Structure formats: C-alpha cells, structure tokens
Amino acid sequence: MKVPLLDLKAQYQQIKKEIDETLIRVAESQYFIMGPELEKMEKAMAEYLECKYAIGVSSGTDALLLALMALDIQPGDEVIMPTYSFFATAGVVARLNAVPVFADSDPVTFNIDPADIEKRITPKTKAIIPVHLYGQSADMDPIMAIAKKHNLFVVEDGAQAIGVQYKDGKKVGNFGDIGCFSFFPSKNLGCFGDGGLVTTNNDDLAKKLTIKRVHGGQPKYYHKVIGGNFRLDALQAAVLGVKLPHLDSWSAKRRENAALYTELFTSAGLAAGEGVTVFDDKNKVLLPAAVYKSDSVKNYHIYNQYIIRVEKRNALRDFLLAKGVGVEIYYPVPFHRQECFSYLKYNMNDYPVADCCANDSLALPIYPELTTEQITYVVESIAEFVRTSDHLPLECNHCDCMKK
Ligand SMILES: *Cc1c(COP(=O)(O)O)cnc(C)c1O
C-alpha cells in the first residue's frame, strides 16, 4: 500500500470546479497585483482569525521579516525564539543583523519552554517569537506575562497553526503584537505557490505593515521608510478565498485522523501514554499530546504535522519508506547546531530537549483525505518494525534520554 506524506491532488479534486473557475476569472481580469481579490481575501481572513487587520504578504518568511521591520528591530537587538523550528524563524532575525537568541523546547508540545525564555533575557532583548509548532499553540499565558514584565514585543509564528485556538479559545495571532501565517502548499491552508499573512489588532502597526509591504512608499514613490516587495498575488488571494471556507473541516479531519492513530497505537500496545516524555520502554511510541505540562487544559491542535517520538528513529524512517509510507524528519538540526549560526557560539549542551526532539521525532501522514485503511497500514507497519528491530542499536547521541 502507498501512503504518501501529503496528497494535494486529493484536496484539489474536491474543489476543482470552483478553483478552476476562479483561476479563469483572474486570468480574464488580468488584474494580478493587489486589487479586489486580495481585499476580499483579507476581509475574510480577518473575520476568520477574529482580528482587526489581516494583510496578505508574499510568504510566511516575508510575514516574519515584515513584522520585525514594522517593529523597527535594529542591528544588535536580541530576539528570543525556540531553537527547534523551521529555519525561517531564525533566518529573518539574522537577515536584519539582529541577534537570534535560542531557547529550549517543551518535550510534550515541542513548543518553546517559557521558563527558558526568561533565563535568556538581557538589556538588549527586544522581542520574542513563539512558534505554534506542528499545529498547536505555544503556551501563551506565561509567554505574554514575561513579555509584559520585560516590555518586549511578541511576534507569533503561526505558519503551521492557522485557526488554532489557545486553551481559552482565543485564536493564535491575537496574543502578540503581530501574527504571521504561511500559505505554503503543505500548511493546513495552502495556496498555489508562496503566500503569507500578517495580522494585528494595532492601528499604528497595521499602517506600518501596509506601507512597508509596498517598499515603504506612502504615497507611492515618496519614501519616509524602507520596505520591500512583500505583496501577495491576486491569483493566490483568489485561491485562498475558495479554500478558506473548507479549512475548519480539513483541520477537523486531521484531528479525527490523529484520534484514530491514538486508538490504533493504544490497541496495538505501542502507545506510551499521553504527554510521556521519557522512553521508559524502548518499544513504545510517544504520541503527540495537546496539553501543557503546567496544567491539564487541552489545546485545540490542528495537526499540521503528526509527530511521534521513537527510539531508533532513523531505522524506523527507512523501514517505513521501504514499505511505501511517506515520513519526514522535522527538524533534524536545531538552530544552535546550524553551521550558519556558529558565530553565535551557543553552548551545545544548553538545549537537551530540542536535541532530543530533533533526534527521535518522526512525522507520519496526517492529511485530511487519508483513509482508515491507510492509517491502519501505517500503525501495522510500525508494529512490525517494533517486533523485528530488537537487534538494532540505540540512536540518540546528544542526550541521556535513551539511556534511562
Ligand atoms: C512554513 C514555515 C515558515 C515559512 O513560511 P513560508 O511561507 O514557507 O515562507 C515559517 N515558520 C514556520 C514555523 C513554518 O513552518
């Protein structure tokens, strides 16, 4: 059986007629930059995300870059972020000649550990970028309390978490000064290429974001400030307009798929239980949990990725790929170990949880159109691996968790 990690064609088939009509409508209009399609999409996004302003931009990466530019982050300013995330989170900070400061992660949610943020604050710290990784919110209550106490900006990286609610129900993108989203095709809401969005509830920031999106010209050709070309195409906006009404049902399907994984792993005797962080039984699978260790309130997890943690991760990956199951390692190298950040001279022993996650996590297929048979096949394949892999060596070499 073939179980791809992602199957975008399956989604396109459901909405093909509407999408095709929309593409033709934009082609016939020959109106490609800004304009009514974008305005319509931005209005719908603001309504959906329950924020005052939603501004379409060229990508999730550019959303982050534009946000930092709007907040006037300067060379030498320090910006705290998780060391375990997609590269863009750190890349944008370094590109402004600001200093990326890395914090360790929470082993259950994979999100930034708020306690570790506070330890890394200095007089130069200007902002925090919590990432809502894999589709669940970072722990925003303590993060916002730290930001308030130290007078720091908060830019939420919600690239993997559009429509996600933090435990009290408020949607991500509404906690910090600016929220950033991506419409890269593999996100829960993807366009037909690159695209992104910034959100804010602050009038002044909305104005800055809007002006800097078009090179900082206000009026056009008169520049008090420097911006960039951070525009979103009309074509992408129109595609997103068609897809947005389906987003919640697609995310609900991902949640159902996750629940089925939990059920099947549990009945196969492989589940190590929710929120478990240590491999006390090396034949078990640590399942993703939508809960923080500080309390037991559930998050609304939309599973942009379904990440398990396993002993012998690389061997399992090879085994599953050979069986036709698409899997991926997100992210094998945390920022503090990236060659391009060696100039920052971070201590390699300072991030034990992130190192562990990088070494033992594996993404399984979770996209909405997966069938019960496919999910069953994935779990059965993992069960087969566990039965037959006793002779294989342990893999983790950065931390102690495997040795317990
Ligand atoms: C995808 C992603 C981005 C970047 O988005 P692009 O649209 O690909 O530029 C940023 N941060 C995180 C956490 C992401 O997953």
The ligand as a Gaussian input file, in Angstrom:
#p B3LYP/6-31G(d) Opt

LIG

0 1
 C        6.484000      27.242000       6.783000
 C        7.010000      27.988000       7.922000
 C        7.527000      29.289000       7.796000
 C        7.781000      29.953000       6.470000
 O        6.716000      30.029000       5.630000
 P        6.957000      30.154000       4.039000
 O        5.615000      30.528000       3.527000
 O        7.432000      28.823000       3.559000
 O        7.964000      31.222000       3.806000
 C        7.908000      29.952000       8.944000
 N        7.837000      29.379000      10.151000
 C        7.372000      28.128000      10.311000
 C        7.285000      27.559000      11.686000
 C        6.959000      27.381000       9.206000
 O        6.515000      26.138000       9.376000

